[in-house]
């Protein structure tokens, strides 16, 4: 039986139109012999607007459920995550060529690394792309490095949580994504950083679409009061995990 990478996508009606491009980027991935992907798409809510955009492919599972935000949808999608690894792919984004194989190679070669991230290119509305000029050096990220950088740089991590590729057992042990209205992926990234070494690949792994309908462009996302509360909870969780000294991989 092939081993599986589970690609998890949360979707809502405004972003469903982009699923075809995400699907193409997934189909273009080349994996080593003995590996396959399984795409689990979970709608955040129940509508009739998303299903028509879901590819007709036996490698794709589509579910719907009570609305609770993208973090809830992704966490619920773990019920169908029948593989060793989980890759995040937002409905409006695309994987860069070779992304899955590079992520897989890192975690298969080093059991002491729990998660990987990669470089991102923003896809702007005019079709042009823009990179981040402060990417870290490629290679391992030691425990606590992301939290320190995030604290020292205005709550901005040096690696992008939308590019996460993570061991399924580690993701489940941490409870999936945080129960927040936004920044749930940052909360997961910092929790992973608190308990496990990570890795950054300098090759582009994700094409991140910038468009008016994305949640991070909405006014509620930048509301100061809510943002401060989200950041406080994210930081408290990461700090508590670090203080408890629970590490991955588990030590005797």
Protein Blocks (a to p, Z undefined) as FASTA:
>chain_A
ZZdddddddddfklmmmmmmmmmmmmmpccdehiacddddddebjdfklmmmpccdfkbc
cdddddebjklmmmmmmmmmccfbdcdddfkbccdehklmmmmmmmmmomkbcbdcdddd
dddfkopacddfkbcceddddehklmmmmmmnooiafbdfklgccdfklmmmnopaaddf
bhklmmmmmmmmmmoccdddfbdfbdcdddfkbmklpmklmomklmmmmmmmmmmmmmmm
mmnopacdddZZ
